[in-house]
Amino acid sequence: MPELPGRPEFWNVGYPLWGALNYLTLLVAFGFLAWGLWKRWRIWRLGKPNPDLGPWGPRLWRSLRLGFLDLFGHRRFLKKELYPGLMHFFLFWGATFLVIATTLGAIEFNWHKYISRFTGIEFPTAYARTYTSFLWDILGGGFAALGVGMALVRRYILRPPRLNTVLDDGIVLAFIALLVLTGFLVEGLRWSANPPEKRWMEPLGLLFSLPFRGMETGWQLALHKIFYASHVSLYSGALAYAAIRFSKFTHMVVSPVNAVLRSSRPLGALRPMGDLATLERFGAKDITDFTWKGLLDFDACTNCGRCQDQCPAWASGKPLSPRQLIQSLKAYMEERAPEILSARAQGADPPEPQRRMVQDVVTEEVVWSCTTCRACMEACPVYIEHIDHIVDMRRYLVLEESSLPGTALQALQSMETRGHPWRGTPFTRTDWAKGLGVKTLAEDPDADVLLWVGCTPALEQRSQGIARAAARLLQRAGVRFAILGDEEVCTGDPARRMGNEYLFQILAQQNIQTFQRYGVKTVLTLCPHCFNTLKNEYPQLGWKAEVVHYTTFIASLIQQGKLRPLRPVHTTLAYHDSCYLGRHNGIYDEPRAIARSIPGVRLVEMEPRCRERGFCCGAGGGRMWMEETGQRVNRIRTDHFLATGAETVGVSCPFCLQMLTEGISAKGQAEQRKAKDLLEVLVESVEGNGPPPPAHP
């Protein structure tokens, strides 16, 4: 049976000796990689059980979709930054095509050599080898070379400040570049000494053969053997380096696994602590207090710095860098794990660490700088869950060390004694509703909708306008609603995000009992933080109902014609995305639909920091009740607004309203620019159409 056309395997290097050595070398290299992963697996197992896995069927289906969009299509890379996205795309697909080509070539050769000769059965790709050679050259070699070139330009010419792993990057790029180079030098020398029948089918082979034209055949054959051995050695060396160093090479294995195992919780939900009475420790003091998936997070991090670029704390000069946080925890995991493993092997308790994870490795100032805005997690290409780790360390500080900023402590004490964080407010929970005819559920238990006012719209003077506008709009639309009034207490969102899980559960259970007593089925919220907590976190405590943020509810009323904004409100409005409405819950279009429905409003965007890449106002994660260090986050966001030239910044969150109002005032623009909630703008347009209908009796 004649040899098949295409790339002849083991040409000139001798078979079966070289073939056996080649496979043996690769076997040893993969053994190194397996050894490295096994060592890491032992460390990951030090973590606590992961409660977020959920059923495997939906997870695998979601991961399959994720693989096509984010792994094969590089959506998450390309969506954030085009140049590095294309660079990774070319590197990934160049390497993938070359590995496929090499693997298929080996299978075809061995299949033909041993099986086809005796059975007459050909490998499916056997007769396509000549034609696929063209694809392997262009898509494999071409893409890989382009990706390496772009990477070298990015790291050593453009040099973005966030890329601080110059040595490791250089080693990894050197391995990739030399693998591609030696691979095509082998092809070029084979091409020069033994040209294929259809020469145009191997364009890179033709190109790499040019330097060897006219060289004596003996030299060509000798060089071919040298470069072949170099290529195999480099491939094996790369795998060994990945195993020993656990470098960026290894993320090609760990990162996809991390993405598949990412939390199945709603985006805005924190991981629950469970029954506090059964816990030996509250929060994360040591690496064993994280879940094993959390420890996997640390190894999945590629140190790319995309999270840092999006972080409002870092942008405002605070010490929190999400990238450095994860890298510091990874280094501490590598430092601490041998001590714990050694102690457990001897049946003893682990010794106290020489360095404390919280305080020495990650300072308290770093832990308290986070606004929990989720920008880091949205930017991360490998789905690291930074917020869980930060809140776990806050839980340890608050519940075990009683260590937290003084103003945060005052807010928590107010929540515990008064049911809200606004210490010193002169208002009651119903003062905002005077003269509006708004009823409580005690007065109208058959109301269709519970309007959850929230602490800030009820008790903070500037934000009370949001509650009044909401009530007037609902009355005009004919919605039968009621409030809880004095029976409403804080959802517990600030307490939970500041680390006081105990207080959160007390407040949540109190609200749940109230909901159950009235048989509440639909809750309409004004605050995205209340919305997120009621919708995504109360189900962790056994309560679930329809929870809707007002932007979705009001946009639907407008679409149904129950609210008709007819009076023009002449203003240019830049919409600011609330983190807890946008990134945490994916609501971007409904607020903009409300703004576009108002005659006279011209909607503009705060490009590029809008929608998924929106910039935090600085109030989330309990930061509303903490003193700022460095530049104030809300003033950076105010600069984004002022740069648009818009007259009004539209918000859909009472925290954002306060923060941007302060920012505008601090910039000396209070006479020319205004911060308004969308409800306040909408009610101006709707109430120009005559008096509202009478409220429900």
Secondary structure, DSSP 8 states (H G I E B T S, - for coil): ----SS--TTTTT-TTHHHHHHHHHHHHHHHHHHHHHHHHHHHHTTSB--TT---HHHHHHHHHHHIIIIIIS-HHHHHH-HHHHHHHHHHHHHHHHHHHHHHHHHHHHHIIIIIIHHH----TTGGGHHHHHHHIIIIIIIHHHHHHHHHHHIIIII--TT---HHHHHHHHHHHHHHHHHHHHHHHHHHHHS--SSGGG-HHHHHHHGGGTT--HHHHHHHHHHHHHHHHHHHHHHHHHHHHH--TTTHHHHHHHHHHTS--S-TT-------GGG-SSSS-SSGGGSBHHHHHHHHH-----HHHHH-HHHHTT-S--HHHHHHHHHHHHHHHHHHHHHHHHTT------SS-TBTTTB-HHHHHT-----HHHHH-TT---HHHHHHHHHHHHHHTS----HHHHHHHHHHHHHSSS-TT----TTGGGTTTT--BTTT-TT-SEEEE--HHHHHSTTTHHHHHHHHHHHHHHT--EEB-GGG----SHHHHHTT-HHHHHHHHHHHHHHHHHHT--EEEESSHHHHHIIIIIGGGGT---EEEEHHHHHHHHHHTTSS---S---EEEEE---TTTTTTT---HHHHHHHHHSTTEEEE--TTSSGGG----S-TTTGGGS---SS-HHHHHHHHHHHTT-SEEEES-HHHHHHHHHHHHHTT-TTT-EEEEHHHHHHHHHGGG--------
